[in-house]
Amino acid sequence: MRHMPFAVDQQMRDQWMFCMDKALAEVVEDKLLRQGLSHSLAQLASHMINR
Protein backbone atom coordinates (compact mmCIF):
# COMPACT_ATOMS: atom_id res chain seq x y z
CA MET A 1 0.00 0.00 0.00
CA ARG A 2 2.96 2.35 0.43
CA HIS A 3 3.34 2.63 -3.32
CA MET A 4 -0.32 3.35 -4.07
CA PRO A 5 0.07 7.16 -3.93
CA PHE A 6 2.61 6.86 -6.75
CA ALA A 7 1.61 6.16 -10.33
CA VAL A 8 3.42 3.02 -11.49
CA ASP A 9 2.86 1.95 -15.08
CA GLN A 10 4.50 -0.60 -17.37
CA GLN A 11 7.14 1.86 -18.56
CA MET A 12 8.14 2.78 -15.00
CA ARG A 13 8.29 -0.92 -14.09
CA ASP A 14 10.53 -1.63 -17.07
CA GLN A 15 12.84 1.28 -16.23
CA TRP A 16 13.13 0.09 -12.62
CA MET A 17 13.90 -3.45 -13.78
CA PHE A 18 16.58 -2.12 -16.15
CA CYS A 19 18.28 -0.41 -13.20
CA MET A 20 17.90 -3.46 -10.95
CA ASP A 21 19.34 -5.78 -13.60
CA LYS A 22 22.33 -3.48 -14.03
CA ALA A 23 22.88 -3.44 -10.27
CA LEU A 24 22.58 -7.23 -10.04
CA ALA A 25 25.11 -7.62 -12.87
CA GLU A 26 27.58 -5.48 -10.93
CA VAL A 27 27.09 -7.13 -7.55
CA VAL A 28 26.02 -10.76 -8.02
CA GLU A 29 28.62 -12.94 -9.67
CA ASP A 30 26.67 -16.22 -9.68
CA LYS A 31 24.60 -16.31 -12.88
CA LEU A 32 21.85 -18.58 -11.52
CA LEU A 33 21.46 -16.50 -8.38
CA ARG A 34 21.36 -13.31 -10.46
CA GLN A 35 18.68 -14.78 -12.74
CA GLY A 36 16.62 -15.95 -9.77
CA LEU A 37 16.80 -12.57 -8.08
CA SER A 38 15.91 -10.81 -11.32
CA HIS A 39 12.91 -13.08 -11.80
CA SER A 40 11.67 -12.44 -8.26
CA LEU A 41 12.17 -8.69 -8.61
CA ALA A 42 10.32 -8.72 -11.95
CA GLN A 43 7.33 -10.37 -10.30
CA LEU A 44 7.40 -7.77 -7.53
CA ALA A 45 7.72 -4.92 -10.03
CA SER A 46 4.77 -6.22 -12.05
CA HIS A 47 2.70 -6.43 -8.88
CA MET A 48 3.38 -2.73 -8.19
CA ILE A 49 1.75 -1.58 -11.46
CA ASN A 50 -1.30 0.45 -10.53
CA ARG A 51 -1.99 2.57 -13.61
mmCIF entry with sequence, helices, sheets and N, C-alpha, C, O atoms, coordinates in Angstrom:
data_MODEL
# 
_entry.id   MODEL 
# 
_entity.id                         1 
_entity.type                       polymer 
_entity.pdbx_number_of_molecules   1 
# 
_entity_poly.entity_id                      1 
_entity_poly.type                           'polypeptide(L)' 
_entity_poly.nstd_linkage                   no 
_entity_poly.nstd_monomer                   no 
_entity_poly.pdbx_seq_one_letter_code       MRHMPFAVDQQMRDQWMFCMDKALAEVVEDKLLRQGLSHSLAQLASHMINR 
_entity_poly.pdbx_seq_one_letter_code_can   MRHMPFAVDQQMRDQWMFCMDKALAEVVEDKLLRQGLSHSLAQLASHMINR 
_entity_poly.pdbx_strand_id                 A 
# 
loop_
_entity_poly_seq.entity_id 
_entity_poly_seq.num 
_entity_poly_seq.mon_id 
_entity_poly_seq.hetero 
1 1  MET n 
1 2  ARG n 
1 3  HIS n 
1 4  MET n 
1 5  PRO n 
1 6  PHE n 
1 7  ALA n 
1 8  VAL n 
1 9  ASP n 
1 10 GLN n 
1 11 GLN n 
1 12 MET n 
1 13 ARG n 
1 14 ASP n 
1 15 GLN n 
1 16 TRP n 
1 17 MET n 
1 18 PHE n 
1 19 CYS n 
1 20 MET n 
1 21 ASP n 
1 22 LYS n 
1 23 ALA n 
1 24 LEU n 
1 25 ALA n 
1 26 GLU n 
1 27 VAL n 
1 28 VAL n 
1 29 GLU n 
1 30 ASP n 
1 31 LYS n 
1 32 LEU n 
1 33 LEU n 
1 34 ARG n 
1 35 GLN n 
1 36 GLY n 
1 37 LEU n 
1 38 SER n 
1 39 HIS n 
1 40 SER n 
1 41 LEU n 
1 42 ALA n 
1 43 GLN n 
1 44 LEU n 
1 45 ALA n 
1 46 SER n 
1 47 HIS n 
1 48 MET n 
1 49 ILE n 
1 50 ASN n 
1 51 ARG n 
# 
_struct_asym.id          A 
_struct_asym.entity_id   1 
# 
loop_
_struct_conf.conf_type_id 
_struct_conf.id 
_struct_conf.pdbx_PDB_helix_id 
_struct_conf.beg_label_comp_id 
_struct_conf.beg_label_asym_id 
_struct_conf.beg_label_seq_id 
_struct_conf.pdbx_beg_PDB_ins_code 
_struct_conf.end_label_comp_id 
_struct_conf.end_label_asym_id 
_struct_conf.end_label_seq_id 
_struct_conf.pdbx_end_PDB_ins_code 
_struct_conf.beg_auth_comp_id 
_struct_conf.beg_auth_asym_id 
_struct_conf.beg_auth_seq_id 
_struct_conf.end_auth_comp_id 
_struct_conf.end_auth_asym_id 
_struct_conf.end_auth_seq_id 
_struct_conf.pdbx_PDB_helix_class 
_struct_conf.details 
_struct_conf.pdbx_PDB_helix_length 
HELX_P HELX_P1 AA1 GLN A 10 ? VAL A 27 ? GLN A 10 VAL A 27 1 ? 18 
HELX_P HELX_P2 AA2 LYS A 31 ? HIS A 47 ? LYS A 31 HIS A 47 1 ? 17 
# 
_struct_conf_type.id          HELX_P 
_struct_conf_type.criteria    ? 
_struct_conf_type.reference   ? 
# 
loop_
_atom_site.group_PDB 
_atom_site.id 
_atom_site.type_symbol 
_atom_site.label_atom_id 
_atom_site.label_alt_id 
_atom_site.label_comp_id 
_atom_site.label_asym_id 
_atom_site.label_entity_id 
_atom_site.label_seq_id 
_atom_site.pdbx_PDB_ins_code 
_atom_site.Cartn_x 
_atom_site.Cartn_y 
_atom_site.Cartn_z 
_atom_site.occupancy 
_atom_site.B_iso_or_equiv 
_atom_site.pdbx_formal_charge 
_atom_site.auth_seq_id 
_atom_site.auth_comp_id 
_atom_site.auth_asym_id 
_atom_site.auth_atom_id 
_atom_site.pdbx_PDB_model_num 
ATOM 1   N N  . MET A 1 1  ? 0.813  -1.207  0.000   1.00 0.00 ? 1  MET A N  1 
ATOM 2   C CA . MET A 1 1  ? 0.000  0.000   0.000   1.00 0.00 ? 1  MET A CA 1 
ATOM 3   C C  . MET A 1 1  ? 0.853  1.266   0.000   1.00 0.00 ? 1  MET A C  1 
ATOM 4   O O  . MET A 1 1  ? 0.366  2.336   -0.365  1.00 0.00 ? 1  MET A O  1 
ATOM 5   N N  . ARG A 1 2  ? 2.110  1.161   0.401   1.00 0.00 ? 2  ARG A N  1 
ATOM 6   C CA . ARG A 1 2  ? 2.959  2.351   0.429   1.00 0.00 ? 2  ARG A CA 1 
ATOM 7   C C  . ARG A 1 2  ? 3.147  2.965   -0.946  1.00 0.00 ? 2  ARG A C  1 
ATOM 8   O O  . ARG A 1 2  ? 3.346  4.174   -1.070  1.00 0.00 ? 2  ARG A O  1 
ATOM 9   N N  . HIS A 1 3  ? 3.084  2.144   -1.968  1.00 0.00 ? 3  HIS A N  1 
ATOM 10  C CA . HIS A 1 3  ? 3.336  2.633   -3.321  1.00 0.00 ? 3  HIS A CA 1 
ATOM 11  C C  . HIS A 1 3  ? 2.076  3.156   -4.011  1.00 0.00 ? 3  HIS A C  1 
ATOM 12  O O  . HIS A 1 3  ? 2.166  3.752   -5.084  1.00 0.00 ? 3  HIS A O  1 
ATOM 13  N N  . MET A 1 4  ? 0.925  2.944   -3.419  1.00 0.00 ? 4  MET A N  1 
ATOM 14  C CA . MET A 1 4  ? -0.320 3.355   -4.069  1.00 0.00 ? 4  MET A CA 1 
ATOM 15  C C  . MET A 1 4  ? -0.399 4.850   -4.389  1.00 0.00 ? 4  MET A C  1 
ATOM 16  O O  . MET A 1 4  ? -0.978 5.202   -5.417  1.00 0.00 ? 4  MET A O  1 
ATOM 17  N N  . PRO A 1 5  ? 0.148  5.742   -3.569  1.00 0.00 ? 5  PRO A N  1 
ATOM 18  C CA . PRO A 1 5  ? 0.069  7.160   -3.928  1.00 0.00 ? 5  PRO A CA 1 
ATOM 19  C C  . PRO A 1 5  ? 0.884  7.509   -5.184  1.00 0.00 ? 5  PRO A C  1 
ATOM 20  O O  . PRO A 1 5  ? 0.723  8.590   -5.749  1.00 0.00 ? 5  PRO A O  1 
ATOM 21  N N  . PHE A 1 6  ? 1.745  6.601   -5.609  1.00 0.00 ? 6  PHE A N  1 
ATOM 22  C CA . PHE A 1 6  ? 2.613  6.862   -6.755  1.00 0.00 ? 6  PHE A CA 1 
ATOM 23  C C  . PHE A 1 6  ? 2.114  6.099   -7.976  1.00 0.00 ? 6  PHE A C  1 
ATOM 24  O O  . PHE A 1 6  ? 1.810  4.908   -7.905  1.00 0.00 ? 6  PHE A O  1 
ATOM 25  N N  . ALA A 1 7  ? 2.038  6.802   -9.082  1.00 0.00 ? 7  ALA A N  1 
ATOM 26  C CA . ALA A 1 7  ? 1.613  6.159   -10.329 1.00 0.00 ? 7  ALA A CA 1 
ATOM 27  C C  . ALA A 1 7  ? 2.742  5.267   -10.837 1.00 0.00 ? 7  ALA A C  1 
ATOM 28  O O  . ALA A 1 7  ? 3.848  5.737   -11.105 1.00 0.00 ? 7  ALA A O  1 
ATOM 29  N N  . VAL A 1 8  ? 2.449  3.976   -10.965 1.00 0.00 ? 8  VAL A N  1 
ATOM 30  C CA . VAL A 1 8  ? 3.416  3.016   -11.487 1.00 0.00 ? 8  VAL A CA 1 
ATOM 31  C C  . VAL A 1 8  ? 2.776  2.350   -12.693 1.00 0.00 ? 8  VAL A C  1 
ATOM 32  O O  . VAL A 1 8  ? 1.773  1.647   -12.568 1.00 0.00 ? 8  VAL A O  1 
ATOM 33  N N  . ASP A 1 9  ? 3.367  2.576   -13.866 1.00 0.00 ? 9  ASP A N  1 
ATOM 34  C CA . ASP A 1 9  ? 2.857  1.955   -15.079 1.00 0.00 ? 9  ASP A CA 1 
ATOM 35  C C  . ASP A 1 9  ? 3.902  0.988   -15.644 1.00 0.00 ? 9  ASP A C  1 
ATOM 36  O O  . ASP A 1 9  ? 4.967  0.805   -15.055 1.00 0.00 ? 9  ASP A O  1 
ATOM 37  N N  . GLN A 1 10 ? 3.597  0.384   -16.767 1.00 0.00 ? 10 GLN A N  1 
ATOM 38  C CA . GLN A 1 10 ? 4.500  -0.605  -17.369 1.00 0.00 ? 10 GLN A CA 1 
ATOM 39  C C  . GLN A 1 10 ? 5.863  0.000   -17.695 1.00 0.00 ? 10 GLN A C  1 
ATOM 40  O O  . GLN A 1 10 ? 6.894  -0.639  -17.486 1.00 0.00 ? 10 GLN A O  1 
ATOM 41  N N  . GLN A 1 11 ? 5.870  1.218   -18.202 1.00 0.00 ? 11 GLN A N  1 
ATOM 42  C CA . GLN A 1 11 ? 7.136  1.860   -18.559 1.00 0.00 ? 11 GLN A CA 1 
ATOM 43  C C  . GLN A 1 11 ? 8.002  2.090   -17.309 1.00 0.00 ? 11 GLN A C  1 
ATOM 44  O O  . GLN A 1 11 ? 9.209  1.847   -17.334 1.00 0.00 ? 11 GLN A O  1 
ATOM 45  N N  . MET A 1 12 ? 7.385  2.554   -16.229 1.00 0.00 ? 12 MET A N  1 
ATOM 46  C CA . MET A 1 12 ? 8.144  2.775   -14.998 1.00 0.00 ? 12 MET A CA 1 
ATOM 47  C C  . MET A 1 12 ? 8.673  1.449   -14.454 1.00 0.00 ? 12 MET A C  1 
ATOM 48  O O  . MET A 1 12 ? 9.806  1.380   -13.976 1.00 0.00 ? 12 MET A O  1 
ATOM 49  N N  . ARG A 1 13 ? 7.862  0.406   -14.524 1.00 0.00 ? 13 ARG A N  1 
ATOM 50  C CA . ARG A 1 13 ? 8.287  -0.923  -14.090 1.00 0.00 ? 13 ARG A CA 1 
ATOM 51  C C  . ARG A 1 13 ? 9.500  -1.385  -14.891 1.00 0.00 ? 13 ARG A C  1 
ATOM 52  O O  . ARG A 1 13 ? 10.470 -1.896  -14.331 1.00 0.00 ? 13 ARG A O  1 
ATOM 53  N N  . ASP A 1 14 ? 9.434  -1.198  -16.204 1.00 0.00 ? 14 ASP A N  1 
ATOM 54  C CA . ASP A 1 14 ? 10.534 -1.625  -17.070 1.00 0.00 ? 14 ASP A CA 1 
ATOM 55  C C  . ASP A 1 14 ? 11.812 -0.829  -16.797 1.00 0.00 ? 14 ASP A C  1 
ATOM 56  O O  . ASP A 1 14 ? 12.908 -1.388  -16.823 1.00 0.00 ? 14 ASP A O  1 
ATOM 57  N N  . GLN A 1 15 ? 11.675 0.453   -16.540 1.00 0.00 ? 15 GLN A N  1 
ATOM 58  C CA . GLN A 1 15 ? 12.842 1.279   -16.226 1.00 0.00 ? 15 GLN A CA 1 
ATOM 59  C C  . GLN A 1 15 ? 13.471 0.847   -14.902 1.00 0.00 ? 15 GLN A C  1 
ATOM 60  O O  . GLN A 1 15 ? 14.694 0.796   -14.776 1.00 0.00 ? 15 GLN A O  1 
ATOM 61  N N  . TRP A 1 16 ? 12.634 0.538   -13.926 1.00 0.00 ? 16 TRP A N  1 
ATOM 62  C CA . TRP A 1 16 ? 13.135 0.092   -12.624 1.00 0.00 ? 16 TRP A CA 1 
ATOM 63  C C  . TRP A 1 16 ? 13.855 -1.244  -12.770 1.00 0.00 ? 16 TRP A C  1 
ATOM 64  O O  . TRP A 1 16 ? 14.913 -1.455  -12.178 1.00 0.00 ? 16 TRP A O  1 
ATOM 65  N N  . MET A 1 17 ? 13.272 -2.144  -13.564 1.00 0.00 ? 17 MET A N  1 
ATOM 66  C CA . MET A 1 17 ? 13.902 -3.446  -13.785 1.00 0.00 ? 17 MET A CA 1 
ATOM 67  C C  . MET A 1 17 ? 15.227 -3.299  -14.527 1.00 0.00 ? 17 MET A C  1 
ATOM 68  O O  . MET A 1 17 ? 16.169 -4.041  -14.251 1.00 0.00 ? 17 MET A O  1 
ATOM 69  N N  . PHE A 1 18 ? 15.315 -2.365  -15.453 1.00 0.00 ? 18 PHE A N  1 
ATOM 70  C CA . PHE A 1 18 ? 16.577 -2.116  -16.154 1.00 0.00 ? 18 PHE A CA 1 
ATOM 71  C C  . PHE A 1 18 ? 17.663 -1.736  -15.139 1.00 0.00 ? 18 PHE A C  1 
ATOM 72  O O  . PHE A 1 18 ? 18.779 -2.254  -15.189 1.00 0.00 ? 18 PHE A O  1 
ATOM 73  N N  . CYS A 1 19 ? 17.323 -0.832  -14.228 1.00 0.00 ? 19 CYS A N  1 
ATOM 74  C CA . CYS A 1 19 ? 18.280 -0.411  -13.200 1.00 0.00 ? 19 CYS A CA 1 
ATOM 75  C C  . CYS A 1 19 ? 18.633 -1.567  -12.263 1.00 0.00 ? 19 CYS A C  1 
ATOM 76  O O  . CYS A 1 19 ? 19.801 -1.750  -11.917 1.00 0.00 ? 19 CYS A O  1 
ATOM 77  N N  . MET A 1 20 ? 17.639 -2.341  -11.856 1.00 0.00 ? 20 MET A N  1 
ATOM 78  C CA . MET A 1 20 ? 17.897 -3.460  -10.955 1.00 0.00 ? 20 MET A CA 1 
ATOM 79  C C  . MET A 1 20 ? 18.775 -4.511  -11.621 1.00 0.00 ? 20 MET A C  1 
ATOM 80  O O  . MET A 1 20 ? 19.674 -5.059  -10.984 1.00 0.00 ? 20 MET A O  1 
ATOM 81  N N  . ASP A 1 21 ? 18.527 -4.795  -12.890 1.00 0.00 ? 21 ASP A N  1 
ATOM 82  C CA . ASP A 1 21 ? 19.345 -5.783  -13.604 1.00 0.00 ? 21 ASP A CA 1 
ATOM 83  C C  . ASP A 1 21 ? 20.784 -5.309  -13.746 1.00 0.00 ? 21 ASP A C  1 
ATOM 84  O O  . ASP A 1 21 ? 21.716 -6.108  -13.656 1.00 0.00 ? 21 ASP A O  1 
ATOM 85  N N  . LYS A 1 22 ? 20.969 -4.015  -13.968 1.00 0.00 ? 22 LYS A N  1 
ATOM 86  C CA . LYS A 1 22 ? 22.335 -3.477  -14.033 1.00 0.00 ? 22 LYS A CA 1 
ATOM 87  C C  . LYS A 1 22 ? 23.029 -3.619  -12.681 1.00 0.00 ? 22 LYS A C  1 
ATOM 88  O O  . LYS A 1 22 ? 24.200 -3.991  -12.615 1.00 0.00 ? 22 LYS A O  1 
ATOM 89  N N  . ALA A 1 23 ? 22.306 -3.325  -11.611 1.00 0.00 ? 23 ALA A N  1 
ATOM 90  C CA . ALA A 1 23 ? 22.878 -3.444  -10.271 1.00 0.00 ? 23 ALA A CA 1 
ATOM 91  C C  . ALA A 1 23 ? 23.215 -4.901  -9.955  1.00 0.00 ? 23 ALA A C  1 
ATOM 92  O O  . ALA A 1 23 ? 24.283 -5.189  -9.415  1.00 0.00 ? 23 ALA A O  1 
ATOM 93  N N  . LEU A 1 24 ? 22.315 -5.811  -10.286 1.00 0.00 ? 24 LEU A N  1 
ATOM 94  C CA . LEU A 1 24 ? 22.584 -7.230  -10.045 1.00 0.00 ? 24 LEU A CA 1 
ATOM 95  C C  . LEU A 1 24 ? 23.813 -7.692  -10.817 1.00 0.00 ? 24 LEU A C  1 
ATOM 96  O O  . LEU A 1 24 ? 24.623 -8.459  -10.297 1.00 0.00 ? 24 LEU A O  1 
ATOM 97  N N  . ALA A 1 25 ? 23.953 -7.228  -12.053 1.00 0.00 ? 25 ALA A N  1 
ATOM 98  C CA . ALA A 1 25 ? 25.108 -7.618  -12.872 1.00 0.00 ? 25 ALA A CA 1 
ATOM 99  C C  . ALA A 1 25 ? 26.413 -7.149  -12.243 1.00 0.00 ? 25 ALA A C  1 
ATOM 100 O O  . ALA A 1 25 ? 27.441 -7.814  -12.372 1.00 0.00 ? 25 ALA A O  1 
ATOM 101 N N  . GLU A 1 26 ? 26.377 -6.023  -11.573 1.00 0.00 ? 26 GLU A N  1 
ATOM 102 C CA . GLU A 1 26 ? 27.578 -5.476  -10.933 1.00 0.00 ? 26 GLU A CA 1 
ATOM 103 C C  . GLU A 1 26 ? 27.916 -6.182  -9.622  1.00 0.00 ? 26 GLU A C  1 
ATOM 104 O O  . GLU A 1 26 ? 29.088 -6.290  -9.259  1.00 0.00 ? 26 GLU A O  1 
ATOM 105 N N  . VAL A 1 27 ? 26.893 -6.664  -8.909  1.00 0.00 ? 27 VAL A N  1 
ATOM 106 C CA . VAL A 1 27 ? 27.091 -7.132  -7.549  1.00 0.00 ? 27 VAL A CA 1 
ATOM 107 C C  . VAL A 1 27 ? 27.065 -8.660  -7.413  1.00 0.00 ? 27 VAL A C  1 
ATOM 108 O O  . VAL A 1 27 ? 27.812 -9.226  -6.615  1.00 0.00 ? 27 VAL A O  1 
ATOM 109 N N  . VAL A 1 28 ? 26.221 -9.313  -8.181  1.00 0.00 ? 28 VAL A N  1 
ATOM 110 C CA . VAL A 1 28 ? 26.017 -10.758 -8.018  1.00 0.00 ? 28 VAL A CA 1 
ATOM 111 C C  . VAL A 1 28 ? 26.779 -11.508 -9.108  1.00 0.00 ? 28 VAL A C  1 
ATOM 112 O O  . VAL A 1 28 ? 26.437 -11.427 -10.287 1.00 0.00 ? 28 VAL A O  1 
ATOM 113 N N  . GLU A 1 29 ? 27.793 -12.224 -8.706  1.00 0.00 ? 29 GLU A N  1 
ATOM 114 C CA . GLU A 1 29 ? 28.618 -12.943 -9.672  1.00 0.00 ? 29 GLU A CA 1 
ATOM 115 C C  . GLU A 1 29 ? 27.967 -14.231 -10.180 1.00 0.00 ? 29 GLU A C  1 
ATOM 116 O O  . GLU A 1 29 ? 28.098 -14.566 -11.357 1.00 0.00 ? 29 GLU A O  1 
ATOM 117 N N  . ASP A 1 30 ? 27.277 -14.946 -9.313  1.00 0.00 ? 30 ASP A N  1 
ATOM 118 C CA . ASP A 1 30 ? 26.674 -16.218 -9.684  1.00 0.00 ? 30 ASP A CA 1 
ATOM 119 C C  . ASP A 1 30 ? 25.498 -16.002 -10.639 1.00 0.00 ? 30 ASP A C  1 
ATOM 120 O O  . ASP A 1 30 ? 24.514 -15.353 -10.284 1.00 0.00 ? 30 ASP A O  1 
ATOM 121 N N  . LYS A 1 31 ? 25.607 -16.545 -11.842 1.00 0.00 ? 31 LYS A N  1 
ATOM 122 C CA . LYS A 1 31 ? 24.605 -16.314 -12.876 1.00 0.00 ? 31 LYS A CA 1 
ATOM 123 C C  . LYS A 1 31 ? 23.219 -16.829 -12.477 1.00 0.00 ? 31 LYS A C  1 
ATOM 124 O O  . LYS A 1 31 ? 22.222 -16.139 -12.691 1.00 0.00 ? 31 LYS A O  1 
ATOM 125 N N  . LEU A 1 32 ? 23.147 -18.024 -11.907 1.00 0.00 ? 32 LEU A N  1 
ATOM 126 C CA . LEU A 1 32 ? 21.847 -18.582 -11.524 1.00 0.00 ? 32 LEU A CA 1 
ATOM 127 C C  . LEU A 1 32 ? 21.196 -17.772 -10.404 1.00 0.00 ? 32 LEU A C  1 
ATOM 128 O O  . LEU A 1 32 ? 19.986 -17.544 -10.421 1.00 0.00 ? 32 LEU A O  1 
ATOM 129 N N  . LEU A 1 33 ? 21.987 -17.346 -9.450  1.00 0.00 ? 33 LEU A N  1 
ATOM 130 C CA . LEU A 1 33 ? 21.455 -16.505 -8.378  1.00 0.00 ? 33 LEU A CA 1 
ATOM 131 C C  . LEU A 1 33 ? 20.958 -15.183 -8.948  1.00 0.00 ? 33 LEU A C  1 
ATOM 132 O O  . LEU A 1 33 ? 19.875 -14.717 -8.592  1.00 0.00 ? 33 LEU A O  1 
ATOM 133 N N  . ARG A 1 34 ? 21.743 -14.580 -9.829  1.00 0.00 ? 34 ARG A N  1 
ATOM 134 C CA . ARG A 1 34 ? 21.364 -13.306 -10.460 1.00 0.00 ? 34 ARG A CA 1 
ATOM 135 C C  . ARG A 1 34 ? 20.053 -13.454 -11.230 1.00 0.00 ? 34 ARG A C  1 
ATOM 136 O O  . ARG A 1 34 ? 19.183 -12.587 -11.148 1.00 0.00 ? 34 ARG A O  1 
ATOM 137 N N  . GLN A 1 35 ? 19.910 -14.550 -11.978 1.00 0.00 ? 35 GLN A N  1 
ATOM 138 C CA . GLN A 1 35 ? 18.679 -14.782 -12.738 1.00 0.00 ? 35 GLN A CA 1 
ATOM 139 C C  . GLN A 1 35 ? 17.485 -14.980 -11.809 1.00 0.00 ? 35 GLN A C  1 
ATOM 140 O O  . GLN A 1 35 ? 16.396 -14.468 -12.067 1.00 0.00 ? 35 GLN A O  1 
ATOM 141 N N  . GLY A 1 36 ? 17.698 -15.726 -10.728 1.00 0.00 ? 36 GLY A N  1 
ATOM 142 C CA . GLY A 1 36 ? 16.619 -15.950 -9.771  1.00 0.00 ? 36 GLY A CA 1 
ATOM 143 C C  . GLY A 1 36 ? 16.174 -14.665 -9.099  1.00 0.00 ? 36 GLY A C  1 
ATOM 144 O O  . GLY A 1 36 ? 14.978 -14.415 -8.949  1.00 0.00 ? 36 GLY A O  1 
ATOM 145 N N  . LEU A 1 37 ? 17.135 -13.853 -8.696  1.00 0.00 ? 37 LEU A N  1 
ATOM 146 C CA . LEU A 1 37 ? 16.797 -12.566 -8.081  1.00 0.00 ? 37 LEU A CA 1 
ATOM 147 C C  . LEU A 1 37 ? 16.068 -11.657 -9.070  1.00 0.00 ? 37 LEU A C  1 
ATOM 148 O O  . LEU A 1 37 ? 15.091 -10.996 -8.716  1.00 0.00 ? 37 LEU A O  1 
ATOM 149 N N  . SER A 1 38 ? 16.549 -11.632 -10.305 1.00 0.00 ? 38 SER A N  1 
ATOM 150 C CA . SER A 1 38 ? 15.905 -10.806 -11.320 1.00 0.00 ? 38 SER A CA 1 
ATOM 151 C C  . SER A 1 38 ? 14.467 -11.258 -11.555 1.00 0.00 ? 38 SER A C  1 
ATOM 152 O O  . SER A 1 38 ? 13.564 -10.431 -11.688 1.00 0.00 ? 38 SER A O  1 
ATOM 153 N N  . HIS A 1 39 ? 14.262 -12.551 -11.605 1.00 0.00 ? 39 HIS A N  1 
ATOM 154 C CA . HIS A 1 39 ? 12.911 -13.080 -11.805 1.00 0.00 ? 39 HIS A CA 1 
ATOM 155 C C  . HIS A 1 39 ? 11.995 -12.661 -10.646 1.00 0.00 ? 39 HIS A C  1 
ATOM 156 O O  . HIS A 1 39 ? 10.874 -12.206 -10.871 1.00 0.00 ? 39 HIS A O  1 
ATOM 157 N N  . SER A 1 40 ? 12.470 -12.814 -9.432  1.00 0.00 ? 40 SER A N  1 
ATOM 158 C CA . SER A 1 40 ? 11.666 -12.435 -8.263  1.00 0.00 ? 40 SER A CA 1 
ATOM 159 C C  . SER A 1 40 ? 11.378 -10.938 -8.246  1.00 0.00 ? 40 SER A C  1 
ATOM 160 O O  . SER A 1 40 ? 10.261 -10.520 -7.942  1.00 0.00 ? 40 SER A O  1 
ATOM 161 N N  . LEU A 1 41 ? 12.376 -10.141 -8.569  1.00 0.00 ? 41 LEU A N  1 
ATOM 162 C CA . LEU A 1 41 ? 12.175 -8.689  -8.614  1.00 0.00 ? 41 LEU A CA 1 
ATOM 163 C C  . LEU A 1 41 ? 11.206 -8.294  -9.725  1.00 0.00 ? 41 LEU A C  1 
ATOM 164 O O  . LEU A 1 41 ? 10.430 -7.352  -9.564  1.00 0.00 ? 41 LEU A O  1 
ATOM 165 N N  . ALA A 1 42 ? 11.246 -9.004  -10.844 1.00 0.00 ? 42 ALA A N  1 
ATOM 166 C CA . ALA A 1 42 ? 10.323 -8.716  -11.951 1.00 0.00 ? 42 ALA A CA 1 
ATOM 167 C C  . ALA A 1 42 ? 8.883  -8.994  -11.534 1.00 0.00 ? 42 ALA A C  1 
ATOM 168 O O  . ALA A 1 42 ? 7.976  -8.238  -11.880 1.00 0.00 ? 42 ALA A O  1 
ATOM 169 N N  . GLN A 1 43 ? 8.677  -10.074 -10.794 1.00 0.00 ? 43 GLN A N  1 
ATOM 170 C CA . GLN A 1 43 ? 7.327  -10.372 -10.297 1.00 0.00 ? 43 GLN A CA 1 
ATOM 171 C C  . GLN A 1 43 ? 6.852  -9.277  -9.345  1.00 0.00 ? 43 GLN A C  1 
ATOM 172 O O  . GLN A 1 43 ? 5.706  -8.833  -9.419  1.00 0.00 ? 43 GLN A O  1 
ATOM 173 N N  . LEU A 1 44 ? 7.735  -8.850  -8.457  1.00 0.00 ? 44 LEU A N  1 
ATOM 174 C CA . LEU A 1 44 ? 7.397  -7.772  -7.525  1.00 0.00 ? 44 LEU A CA 1 
ATOM 175 C C  . LEU A 1 44 ? 7.081  -6.486  -8.278  1.00 0.00 ? 44 LEU A C  1 
ATOM 176 O O  . LEU A 1 44 ? 6.100  -5.807  -7.976  1.00 0.00 ? 44 LEU A O  1 
ATOM 177 N N  . ALA A 1 45 ? 7.914  -6.156  -9.256  1.00 0.00 ? 45 ALA A N  1 
ATOM 178 C CA . ALA A 1 45 ? 7.716  -4.924  -10.025 1.00 0.00 ? 45 ALA A CA 1 
ATOM 179 C C  . ALA A 1 45 ? 6.388  -4.958  -10.776 1.00 0.00 ? 45 ALA A C  1 
ATOM 180 O O  . ALA A 1 45 ? 5.681  -3.953  -10.839 1.00 0.00 ? 45 ALA A O  1 
ATOM 181 N N  . SER A 1 46 ? 6.055  -6.095  -11.334 1.00 0.00 ? 46 SER A N  1 
ATOM 182 C CA . SER A 1 46 ? 4.771  -6.218  -12.051 1.00 0.00 ? 46 SER A CA 1 
ATOM 183 C C  . SER A 1 46 ? 3.600  -6.052  -11.088 1.00 0.00 ? 46 SER A C  1 
ATOM 184 O O  . SER A 1 46 ? 2.574  -5.474  -11.449 1.00 0.00 ? 46 SER A O  1 
ATOM 185 N N  . HIS A 1 47 ? 3.747  -6.546  -9.887  1.00 0.00 ? 47 HIS A N  1 
ATOM 186 C CA . HIS A 1 47 ? 2.700  -6.425  -8.880  1.00 0.00 ? 47 HIS A CA 1 
ATOM 187 C C  . HIS A 1 47 ? 2.466  -4.963  -8.477  1.00 0.00 ? 47 HIS A C  1 
ATOM 188 O O  . HIS A 1 47 ? 1.365  -4.601  -8.061  1.00 0.00 ? 47 HIS A O  1 
ATOM 189 N N  . MET A 1 48 ? 3.488  -4.138  -8.601  1.00 0.00 ? 48 MET A N  1 
ATOM 190 C CA . MET A 1 48 ? 3.385  -2.730  -8.194  1.00 0.00 ? 48 MET A CA 1 
ATOM 191 C C  . MET A 1 48 ? 2.662  -1.858  -9.227  1.00 0.00 ? 48 MET A C  1 
ATOM 192 O O  . MET A 1 48 ? 2.315  -0.716  -8.927  1.00 0.00 ? 48 MET A O  1 
ATOM 193 N N  . ILE A 1 49 ? 2.432  -2.379  -10.434 1.00 0.00 ? 49 ILE A N  1 
ATOM 194 C CA . ILE A 1 49 ? 1.749  -1.584  -11.464 1.00 0.00 ? 49 ILE A CA 1 
ATOM 195 C C  . ILE A 1 49 ? 0.336  -1.263  -10.981 1.00 0.00 ? 49 ILE A C  1 
ATOM 196 O O  . ILE A 1 49 ? -0.439 -2.147  -10.619 1.00 0.00 ? 49 ILE A O  1 
ATOM 197 N N  . ASN A 1 50 ? 0.036  0.021   -10.990 1.00 0.00 ? 50 ASN A N  1 
ATOM 198 C CA . ASN A 1 50 ? -1.297 0.454   -10.527 1.00 0.00 ? 50 ASN A CA 1 
ATOM 199 C C  . ASN A 1 50 ? -1.951 1.462   -11.470 1.00 0.00 ? 50 ASN A C  1 
ATOM 200 O O  . ASN A 1 50 ? -2.965 2.064   -11.120 1.00 0.00 ? 50 ASN A O  1 
ATOM 201 N N  . ARG A 1 51 ? -1.400 1.645   -12.623 1.00 0.00 ? 51 ARG A N  1 
ATOM 202 C CA . ARG A 1 51 ? -1.986 2.568   -13.609 1.00 0.00 ? 51 ARG A CA 1 
ATOM 203 C C  . ARG A 1 51 ? -1.987 1.925   -14.965 1.00 0.00 ? 51 ARG A C  1 
ATOM 204 O O  . ARG A 1 51 ? -2.437 2.533   -15.937 1.00 0.00 ? 51 ARG A O  1 
# 
